[in-house]
Amino acid sequence: MRTQMRKLAFGIVATFLVALAVGHAAAAPVNSNIGTVTLNATLNESLTVTLTSGTSINFTLAPNTAGNSGSGTSTLTTSWSLKPGRSSIVIWAYFTSATAALNPLTAGNAVTIPSSAVKIQVNGAGAFNPCGNVSPFNAAASGLQLGTTSIVGNTNTTGTRTDTLDYQIDTTVVPQLPADTYTGVLNIQAQATP
C-alpha cells in the first residue's frame, strides 16, 4: 500500500509538473512576421519674390534733372528652399526694353524714357544706380543687380531676405523729354545658381 501511495503521489506530482510546464508553454509570446511601411517625403525647391509694399511709385519730373525722386519705396522679400549644391541667389530688377522702359501716354509723342534713366538705391545705402546691365532674364541692357546671397553647404539652403528699394528718374538722359505721363513696369526676379 505504501508503494501504491508513493506511485499515486509520484503520479500526482508528475501530472502537476506536466500541467505547470504546459501552462508556461501556452503563456509564451508568439511573434508575427515584420510588416514594413516605406515613407517618402518631398520638399520641392522654391524661390519666390514678394513685394510687400511700394507696388506703384509715382514721379513728378523736372526737365534736365538728375535726381527726380519717387513717391516712396518698395519692400520685397525673397524666400527660398533649395537643394544642396546651389551656390547663390541673385536678385535683379529689369525692364523688358532698354530703350523704352517708360512709354508716353499721349498719342503722337514718340519719346520714351530708357532704362538707363531709372536709378535704384538698395537698402538706403550707396548710390542710385541705373538699370543698364544685362540680367539673366533678358538680353536687353535694362537691369540692375539688387543683391546676392551666398549659399554655404547646407547652412542656408532655406531662408529669406528683405530689401528696400528707393527710386529716381534722371531726365538729363533725355534732355528733350516732352511734357507727358510716362508709364512702365519694373520686373523684380531672383535666380538660384548651381
C-alpha positions as CSV (number, residue, x, y, z in Angstrom):
1,M,0.0,0.0,0.0
2,R,2.8,2.3,0.7
3,T,4.2,1.6,-2.7
4,Q,0.9,2.4,-4.2
5,M,0.7,5.6,-2.3
6,R,4.1,6.5,-3.5
7,K,3.2,5.8,-7.0
8,L,0.0,7.8,-6.6
9,A,1.9,10.7,-5.0
10,F,4.5,10.5,-7.7
11,G,1.8,10.4,-10.4
12,I,0.1,13.4,-8.9
13,V,3.4,15.4,-8.7
14,A,4.3,14.4,-12.2
15,T,0.9,15.4,-13.5
16,F,1.2,18.7,-11.7
17,L,4.6,19.4,-13.1
18,V,3.5,18.5,-16.7
19,A,0.4,20.7,-16.3
20,L,2.7,23.5,-15.0
21,A,5.1,23.1,-17.9
22,V,2.2,23.1,-20.5
23,G,0.7,26.2,-18.8
24,H,4.0,28.1,-19.1
25,A,4.4,27.0,-22.7
26,A,0.9,28.3,-23.6
27,A,1.7,31.7,-22.0
28,A,4.9,32.3,-24.0
29,P,4.5,35.1,-26.6
30,V,4.2,34.4,-30.3
31,N,5.6,36.9,-32.7
32,S,4.4,37.6,-36.2
33,N,6.4,38.5,-39.3
34,I,7.6,42.1,-39.6
35,G,5.4,44.3,-41.8
36,T,7.1,47.4,-43.3
37,V,5.9,50.8,-44.5
38,T,8.1,53.0,-46.7
39,L,7.8,56.7,-46.1
40,N,8.7,59.1,-48.8
41,A,8.7,62.9,-48.1
42,T,9.4,65.5,-50.8
43,L,10.3,69.2,-50.1
44,N,10.3,70.8,-53.6
45,E,12.8,73.6,-54.4
46,S,11.2,77.0,-54.3
47,L,12.3,80.6,-54.9
48,T,9.9,83.5,-54.6
49,V,9.9,87.3,-54.6
50,T,7.1,89.0,-52.8
51,L,6.5,92.8,-52.9
52,T,5.1,93.7,-49.6
53,S,4.8,97.5,-50.3
54,G,5.5,100.0,-53.0
55,T,4.0,98.3,-55.9
56,S,3.2,101.6,-57.6
57,I,5.7,104.5,-57.5
58,N,4.9,108.0,-58.8
59,F,7.4,110.7,-60.0
60,T,7.0,114.4,-60.6
61,L,9.6,115.0,-63.2
62,A,11.5,118.2,-63.7
63,P,13.4,118.7,-67.1
64,N,17.1,118.1,-67.2
65,T,17.3,117.0,-63.5
66,A,19.4,114.1,-62.4
67,G,17.5,113.2,-59.2
68,N,13.7,113.1,-59.7
69,S,12.7,111.1,-56.6
70,G,9.9,108.5,-56.5
71,S,6.9,108.9,-54.2
72,G,8.0,106.1,-51.9
73,T,10.0,102.9,-51.6
74,S,9.3,99.2,-52.4
75,T,9.9,96.4,-49.9
76,L,10.5,93.0,-51.3
77,T,11.0,89.7,-49.5
78,T,12.9,86.9,-51.2
79,S,12.2,83.4,-49.8
80,W,13.9,80.1,-50.8
81,S,14.1,76.4,-50.1
82,L,16.9,74.9,-52.2
83,K,18.7,71.7,-52.7
84,P,22.3,71.3,-51.6
85,G,24.8,72.3,-54.2
86,R,23.3,75.7,-55.0
87,S,25.9,78.5,-54.7
88,S,24.0,81.7,-54.6
89,I,20.8,83.6,-55.0
90,V,20.9,86.7,-57.2
91,I,18.1,89.3,-57.2
92,W,17.6,91.6,-60.3
93,A,15.4,94.5,-61.3
94,Y,14.9,94.8,-65.0
95,F,12.8,96.3,-67.8
96,T,11.8,94.3,-70.9
97,S,13.3,97.1,-73.1
98,A,16.4,99.2,-72.6
99,T,15.2,102.0,-74.9
100,A,11.6,102.2,-73.8
101,A,11.4,101.5,-70.0
102,L,8.6,104.1,-69.7
103,N,6.4,105.0,-72.6
104,P,4.3,108.1,-73.2
105,L,0.5,108.1,-72.9
106,T,-0.1,111.0,-75.4
107,A,-0.7,110.0,-79.0
108,G,2.0,111.4,-81.2
109,N,4.7,111.5,-78.5
110,A,7.3,109.0,-79.6
111,V,9.9,109.9,-76.9
112,T,10.4,107.2,-74.3
113,I,12.4,107.1,-71.1
114,P,15.2,104.5,-71.3
115,S,16.0,102.1,-68.5
116,S,19.4,103.8,-68.0
117,A,17.4,106.9,-66.8
118,V,15.8,104.8,-64.0
119,K,18.0,104.6,-60.9
120,I,17.6,102.4,-57.8
121,Q,19.2,102.6,-54.4
122,V,19.1,99.3,-52.4
123,N,18.5,99.3,-48.6
124,G,19.1,103.1,-48.2
125,A,22.9,102.8,-48.7
126,G,25.2,103.8,-51.5
127,A,24.5,105.4,-54.8
128,F,21.4,105.4,-57.0
129,N,22.5,103.1,-59.9
130,P,20.9,103.0,-63.4
131,C,19.2,100.0,-64.8
132,G,21.7,99.4,-67.7
133,N,23.0,95.9,-67.3
134,V,22.1,92.6,-68.9
135,S,20.2,90.4,-66.5
136,P,19.9,86.6,-66.7
137,F,16.2,87.1,-67.6
138,N,16.5,89.0,-70.9
139,A,19.1,90.2,-73.4
140,A,18.3,93.9,-73.1
141,A,20.8,96.0,-71.1
142,S,18.0,97.1,-68.9
143,G,18.7,95.6,-65.5
144,L,20.3,96.2,-62.1
145,Q,21.5,93.5,-59.7
146,L,19.9,94.3,-56.4
147,G,21.7,91.7,-54.2
148,T,23.3,88.4,-53.7
149,T,23.1,85.8,-51.0
150,S,25.7,83.1,-50.9
151,I,24.7,79.5,-50.1
152,V,27.2,77.7,-48.0
153,G,26.8,74.0,-47.9
154,N,23.5,73.1,-46.1
155,T,23.6,76.1,-43.7
156,N,21.3,78.4,-45.5
157,T,19.5,76.4,-48.2
158,T,16.3,77.7,-46.6
159,G,15.9,81.3,-45.8
160,T,14.6,84.8,-46.5
161,R,16.0,88.2,-47.1
162,T,14.2,91.6,-47.2
163,D,15.3,94.6,-49.4
164,T,14.0,98.1,-49.7
165,L,14.3,99.9,-53.0
166,D,14.3,103.7,-53.5
167,Y,13.9,105.2,-57.0
168,Q,15.0,108.2,-59.1
169,I,14.5,109.1,-62.7
170,D,17.3,111.1,-64.4
171,T,15.8,113.3,-67.0
172,T,19.3,114.5,-68.1
173,V,19.4,111.2,-70.0
174,V,16.6,112.5,-72.2
175,P,17.2,116.3,-72.3
176,Q,14.3,117.0,-74.7
177,L,11.7,115.0,-72.8
178,P,8.3,116.4,-73.7
179,A,5.7,117.0,-71.0
180,D,3.6,113.9,-70.7
181,T,2.7,111.0,-68.4
182,Y,5.1,108.0,-68.9
183,T,4.4,104.5,-67.6
184,G,6.4,101.3,-67.4
185,V,6.8,98.1,-65.5
186,L,9.9,97.2,-63.5
187,N,10.3,93.4,-63.1
188,I,12.0,92.0,-60.0
189,Q,13.2,88.4,-60.1
190,A,15.6,86.1,-58.3
191,Q,17.7,83.3,-59.6
192,A,19.4,80.4,-57.7
193,T,22.6,79.4,-59.4
194,P,24.0,75.9,-59.4
